[in-house]
């Protein structure tokens, strides 16, 4: 069963860690399925848990929700395979 998060919440978390919200991210081996993710500088990865808690999303963005990390040079994409964004404006992405 998928969990959902509002775009504004995802965006706020990303901003709190100086990152970018990715409401329609398709990770490795997801075969076209999308989920939510946050791209951030690897220096801020330790701040992500605090930002999630401060946004009230601790029950949604959990390790059991398919939490994954992939490095992209100095940046990292953190994504949750079982979490969907419910209200992101698709034309922006």
N, C-alpha and C positions, 0 to 999 in steps of 0.2 A: 504494500500500500504506500502510495506517495504522500509525502507531506507537502505543504505549500507555505510560501512566504510572500509577503507583499513586496513589490518593487521598491517602494520608499524605504522599507526596513533594510533590504539588501544593499541599497545605495548608501544608506547612512553608515552601515557597518564598513563598507568599502572606503568611504570617505574618512572614517575614523582611523583607518590604517593606511591612509594615503594611497588607496588602491582604486580599482575600477570594477564596478559591478558587471557581471556577465549573466544576465537572466536566461540566456538560451545557449549555454555552453554544451558542446558535445565532446566528451572526453575520450580517451583511448578505450577501444573495445566497447564503445557504447552503440556502435552501428547506427548512427543517425539520431538516436534518442537524445533529448536535451535535458539539462538540469541547470541549477544555479551554480555560479562560481564567482570567485573574487581573484583578480590579478593584483598582486602586490609585490613590492620590493622585498626580497628575502630578509632584509634587516628588520622588517616589521612583523614577521610571522609570529613572534612571541606576543604581540599585542592583539592578535586576532581574537583569542578567547575572551579577553576583557571587552572588546568591542561587541562581540556577540552577546555577552551577558548584559552589557549596558543597554543594548537595543531590545532586550527582552526576548531574544530568539534562542535561548539555550536549549529549549525543548525541541526545536526544529532542526537547528544546525548542530547535529551531534555526530559522533563517530559511528553510531549505529545507522545513520542515514546515508551510508555509502561514502563517507568522507575519504577523499583522495587528494594527494598533492603531486604535481608534476613541476619540475624545475624547467625554466626557460632562460638559461643564462643567469643574469642577476635577479630576474623576476621569478615568481612562483605563481602557479594557478592552483588555488584550493577550490575543490568542488565537491558537491554532495549529490551523488547519483540518484538518490530517492527524493529529492526536493525540487519542486517546480515553482516557478514564479507565476502568480495568478493575474497580475495586472500590468505587466511591462508593456510599454508602447513598442510594438514590433518594428515600426518604421525607423526607430533610432538605431537598430542593430542590424 
